Amino acid sequence: MNANWEKFFNIIQKPERMIIGLMSGTSMDGLDIALCALSGSGTQTRVRLVQFKTVAYTNEFKAEIKAIFSRRDADLQMVCLMNEKVGLVHANMILEAIASWGLKPEDVDVIASHGQTIFHAPQSLHGLKEYPNATLQIGDGDHIAVRTGIITIADFRQKHIAAGGEGAPLAVYGDYLLFSKTGEDRIMLNIGGIANFTYLPGDNDAAKVFSTDVGPGNTLMDQFVQWHYKGLYFDEDARIATAGTANDALLKALMQSEFLEADFPKTTGPELFNLEYLAEAQQHSGTENISNEDVMATLCRFSADVIINAIEKCFGKGRTPSIFVSGGGMHNPLLLNRLKGVLKNASFFSTNELEINPDAKEAVLFAILANETMVGNKTNFGDREGVPSVSMGKVCLPE
């Protein structure tokens, strides 16, 4: 047997696997690195978060990614070069994290790499009937595997699309396996660049479970801050937004997107919700001259309200779901206060209550996807469009 596959086979046989999950979102703050101890599979999966850290990207590296991020006119040579560079940078960050934890690469069985999304193009967004759903993540898994010497499972979203999904969101798979609870309706709300949630019904029926994007989380706010405030990448503690007042006319114009009315599940990205989208809304509402603070207050209200509308669409206004919040948006007090003020029947928690660091949750979920690829049996999520019952990820060997 090939030595690589023999090693892989031995990892599969282990009662507990040490898997590093990686996540770098559309906010591009840095790389989340979660070292997880995983045992079992399917609904018997058990995960223990052993170590976690976020390694910040340098401003220069962020600029390189932004030069090709969500752009139809991106330089194809730079897309090609950055595919390799992101993989190498991520590999070096992993090795540094492993060393900082007092471990060696051979202590890690597998790396689960999400990569860096640079373009997301579901058919609902690109509108070209002769073309399929598509998405592109860079950060080549083979480069990570060779540089670290650790078997890497990467490129998860392509299988989801091949099986009939839109490539996002993928949280449904890990959320269902880890966080379902009999007798309690749950919403696993992640407020990243794009806000998304997984609905977990209290009867634990996998055929009812779904994940969906709902609209912008932090992306519009982050883009506006980066454009207007030199040296800032996000509105820390909502200081800028808190100094302003939400503008009703602009908010109404922002809410006009057809995407916001589409049925679940659905996906979107900065390809739709960007500064051009904001400029058009300001033009239509005659609000081009309002203050930056008022724009930020309105964008924060917009993100909160699309989440509120989606949850009420899922549950109605009388139900009392438990909402577990993760992602960068959970640190925005203005946004969270709006959610809690309107969704009065809901109970709000962070995933700390479920023994998962909320900042690590997305990286942990990719470790779970890799574990399912190795040892899981296909969970049946029913015969529904957008939620294919598949295992995901490509195996990249280090030698």
DOMISE-22960 format. One record per residue (C-alpha): residue number from 1; residue in one letter; x, y, z. Coordinates in pm, whole numbers. Each point is the difference from the previous one (the first is absolute). Example, Ala and Ser with C-alpha at 12.3 -4.5 7.8 and 13.67 -1.06 7.14 Angstrom:
# DOMISE-22960
k r u v w
1 A 1230 -450 780
2 S 137 344 -66
//
This chain:
# DOMISE-22960
k r u v w
1 M 0 0 0
2 N 117 354 -76
3 A 146 145 322
4 N -226 306 -17
5 W -314 -211 -17
6 E 127 -235 268
7 K 42 299 231
8 F -347 125 -94
9 F -150 -344 66
10 N 166 -11 342
11 I -142 343 87
12 I -348 -119 -91
13 Q 36 -292 240
14 K 94 218 298
15 P -259 37 279
16 E 76 373 11
17 R 136 216 -280
18 M 184 330 43
19 I -127 229 -275
20 I 86 365 -61
21 G -294 192 -145
22 L 74 321 -191
23 M -227 290 -84
24 S 63 332 -171
25 G -318 189 -76
26 T -95 290 -225
27 S 106 249 267
28 M 359 -120 -52
29 D 106 86 356
30 G 225 -302 20
31 L 11 -378 16
32 D -197 -183 270
33 I 191 -314 105
34 A -189 -250 217
35 L 169 -317 122
36 C -278 -249 70
37 A -8 -350 147
38 L -274 -189 -183
39 S -149 -341 65
40 G -297 -181 -145
41 S -195 121 -301
42 G -348 106 -98
43 T -226 75 295
44 Q 253 -181 222
45 T 270 257 -79
46 R 182 136 302
47 V 230 299 -29
48 R 236 160 247
49 L 158 335 -83
50 V 360 -54 109
51 Q 157 326 -119
52 F -114 304 -194
53 K 153 317 -132
54 T -62 257 -269
55 V 311 108 -188
56 A -50 352 -135
57 Y 79 75 -362
58 T 247 277 -72
59 N -139 308 -173
60 E 212 -85 -304
61 F -146 -352 -22
62 K -355 133 39
63 A 64 243 -283
64 E 123 -281 -226
65 I -318 -200 63
66 K -226 303 -37
67 A 154 72 -340
68 I -166 -318 -135
69 F -290 -35 245
70 S -355 8 -138
71 R 116 170 -322
72 R -106 -97 -350
73 D 302 184 -139
74 A 253 -178 223
75 D 348 -55 -146
76 L 4 -371 -92
77 Q 374 -27 59
78 M -45 133 356
79 V -287 -244 62
80 C 237 -280 -104
81 L 289 130 209
82 M -211 70 308
83 N -147 -350 -11
84 E 348 -129 73
85 K 104 284 232
86 V -306 -27 225
87 G 69 -372 37
88 L 361 66 98
89 V -87 283 240
90 H -266 -215 166
91 A 246 -289 27
92 N 256 219 175
93 M -266 133 237
94 I -100 -357 86
95 L 358 -103 71
96 E 51 306 222
97 A -324 -74 188
98 I 96 -364 54
99 A 339 105 137
100 S -159 262 228
101 W -217 -275 151
102 G 309 -207 80
103 L -88 -260 -263
104 K 158 -141 -315
105 P -157 -51 -346
106 E -7 -376 56
107 D -236 61 296
108 V -266 114 -250
109 D -179 -260 -212
110 V -177 215 -258
111 I -50 363 -100
112 A -346 108 -119
113 S 48 310 -215
114 H -285 222 -114
115 G 225 229 -202
116 Q -75 365 -80
117 T -315 72 -198
118 I 66 253 -275
119 F -320 -39 -204
120 H -338 -157 65
121 A -233 -36 -299
122 P -319 -200 59
123 Q -232 3 -300
124 S -245 210 199
125 L 263 273 3
126 H 168 -28 -341
127 G -333 -55 -183
128 L 157 -191 -291
129 K -228 -298 -65
130 E 255 -189 -209
131 Y 253 2 287
132 P -13 -189 330
133 N 52 114 358
134 A 365 80 65
135 T 235 113 273
136 L 376 41 29
137 Q 223 -36 305
138 I 375 50 -34
139 G 275 -137 224
140 D 108 -324 -163
141 G -30 -303 227
142 D 300 -177 -152
143 H 224 291 98
144 I -127 -22 357
145 A 52 -378 9
146 V 352 10 -145
147 R 119 296 210
148 T -138 -136 330
149 G 45 -371 -68
150 I -360 -53 116
151 I -276 -162 -208
152 T -238 280 -101
153 I -367 -19 -95
154 A -101 312 -193
155 D -233 154 -257
156 F -321 -111 174
157 R -245 219 -187
158 Q 45 -151 -348
159 K -159 -333 98
160 H -298 185 147
161 I -54 173 -335
162 A 59 -319 -201
163 A -271 -172 205
164 G -254 276 -63
165 G 72 260 269
166 E 128 355 -35
167 G 326 -61 185
168 A -120 184 309
169 P -76 12 276
170 L 154 -326 119
171 A -63 50 372
172 V -312 -218 -16
173 Y 208 -318 1
174 G 202 69 313
175 D -275 191 179
176 Y -241 -291 -28
177 L 252 -257 120
178 L 119 203 299
179 F -272 234 114
180 S -345 -155 -53
181 K -200 -45 320
182 T -322 -193 34
183 G -284 223 115
184 E 170 330 -81
185 D -22 194 -327
186 R 336 157 -64
187 I 147 258 -235
188 M 378 -11 -42
189 L 57 358 -115
190 N 338 91 -146
191 I 56 369 -67
192 G 310 11 -217
193 G 43 208 -314
194 I -329 -157 -105
195 A -255 -95 265
196 N -127 -357 -12
197 F -178 -240 228
198 T -75 -369 40
199 Y -348 -101 112
200 L 0 -299 236
201 P -353 -125 77
202 G -73 -136 344
203 D -117 -334 -145
204 N 355 -62 -139
205 D -139 -83 -345
206 A 298 44 -234
207 A -236 41 -296
208 K -121 331 152
209 V 346 139 72
210 F 138 268 -229
211 S 263 273 -11
212 T -48 322 -189
213 D 165 331 -58
214 V -233 283 92
215 G 189 308 -119
216 P 285 227 107
217 G 152 -44 342
218 N 316 207 30
219 T 98 31 -365
220 L -166 332 -88
221 M 108 161 327
222 D 356 -126 -40
223 Q 23 115 -362
224 F -130 347 90
225 V 243 39 291
226 Q 296 -113 -212
227 W -93 248 -273
228 H -62 304 222
229 Y 225 -51 305
230 K 366 -50 -84
231 G 165 -272 206
232 L -326 -146 133
233 Y -140 -333 -116
234 F -320 -15 206
235 D -210 208 238
236 E 130 -123 335
237 D -276 -13 262
238 A -227 180 -251
239 R 152 334 106
240 I -57 167 -337
241 A -353 -139 -44
242 T -98 88 356
243 A 91 364 -69
244 G -254 11 -284
245 T -371 -50 -55
246 A -156 -253 -236
247 N -153 166 -305
248 D -344 -144 -82
249 A 8 94 -369
250 L 338 -162 -56
251 L -101 -307 200
252 K -312 -43 -214
253 A 210 22 -318
254 L 252 -254 131
255 M -282 -245 72
256 Q -113 -14 -366
257 S 227 -285 -116
258 E -182 -297 -155
259 F 239 -226 189
260 L -155 101 331
261 E -340 -129 -116
262 A 125 -329 -144
263 D -86 -328 171
264 F 240 -196 221
265 P 259 -137 -46
266 K 192 260 -197
267 T 351 142 -21
268 T 152 337 -71
269 G 321 195 50
270 P 183 331 -46
271 E -56 -49 -372
272 L -351 139 72
273 F 27 185 330
274 N 281 245 -67
275 L 69 373 -18
276 E -162 20 -344
277 Y -318 -143 154
278 L 19 267 272
279 A 62 281 -252
280 E -305 -102 -204
281 A -215 -8 314
282 Q 123 346 100
283 Q -74 134 -347
284 H -351 -145 -2
285 S -73 136 347
286 G 167 339 -46
287 T 233 -61 294
288 E 338 53 -165
289 N 85 284 239
290 I -80 -152 338
291 S 289 -38 243
292 N 227 -303 10
293 E -126 -69 351
294 D -361 -6 -122
295 V 95 -232 -288
296 M 168 -238 244
297 A -297 9 237
298 T -227 -83 -294
299 L 222 -282 -124
300 C 4 -150 350
301 R -381 23 17
302 F -20 -155 -347
303 S 208 -301 103
304 A -205 -45 317
305 D -333 30 -178
306 V 78 -253 -274
307 I 90 -249 275
308 I -319 83 192
309 N -217 -36 -309
310 A 157 -335 -87
311 I -46 -144 349
312 E -361 119 14
313 K -55 -153 -345
314 C 132 -329 133
315 F -185 -1 333
316 G -270 265 -7
317 K -17 265 272
318 G -149 -215 273
319 R 255 -281 24
320 T 285 4 248
321 P 313 -146 -159
322 S 336 -16 171
323 I 246 203 -207
324 F 370 -82 33
325 V 215 277 -145
326 S 352 -23 -143
327 G 216 195 -243
328 G 148 349 10
329 G -342 168 8
330 M -66 -137 346
331 H 249 260 126
332 N -207 287 -147
333 P -211 123 295
334 L -226 221 -212
335 L -91 -288 -230
336 L -57 -246 286
337 N -214 247 193
338 R -221 43 -306
339 L -44 -376 -36
340 K -86 -46 367
341 G -228 303 4
342 V -215 -123 -288
343 L 16 -379 46
344 K -136 23 353
345 N -127 -360 9
346 A 338 -147 -86
347 S 272 -98 244
348 F 352 106 -99
349 F 320 -186 81
350 S 350 -33 -140
351 T 140 -338 -96
352 N 208 20 317
353 E -313 -146 158
354 L 58 -306 -220
355 E 371 -21 91
356 I 118 139 -334
357 N 181 334 -14
358 P -224 210 -229
359 D 301 147 -178
360 A 121 -355 -74
361 K -336 -145 -108
362 E 43 28 -377
363 A 348 -154 9
364 V -129 -281 224
365 L -279 -73 -248
366 F 253 -59 -278
367 A 188 -242 225
368 I -331 -185 39
369 L -51 -5 -378
370 A 345 -155 -41
371 N -79 -257 268
372 E -320 -94 -183
373 T 194 -34 -327
374 M 232 -249 168
375 V -227 -207 224
376 G -360 115 -39
377 N -296 -150 -176
378 K -220 232 -202
379 T -259 177 216
380 N -335 11 -177
381 F -123 359 -16
382 G -293 -96 -219
383 D -52 63 -369
384 R 6 377 12
385 E 158 247 -238
386 G 305 169 148
387 V 69 -254 277
388 P 172 -296 -169
389 S 86 -301 217
390 V 369 -30 -86
391 S 350 -25 143
392 M 226 287 -106
393 G 366 82 -47
394 K 297 -106 -211
395 V 286 -193 160
396 C 343 156 -54
397 L 298 -220 86
398 P 329 144 131
399 E 229 -234 -197
//
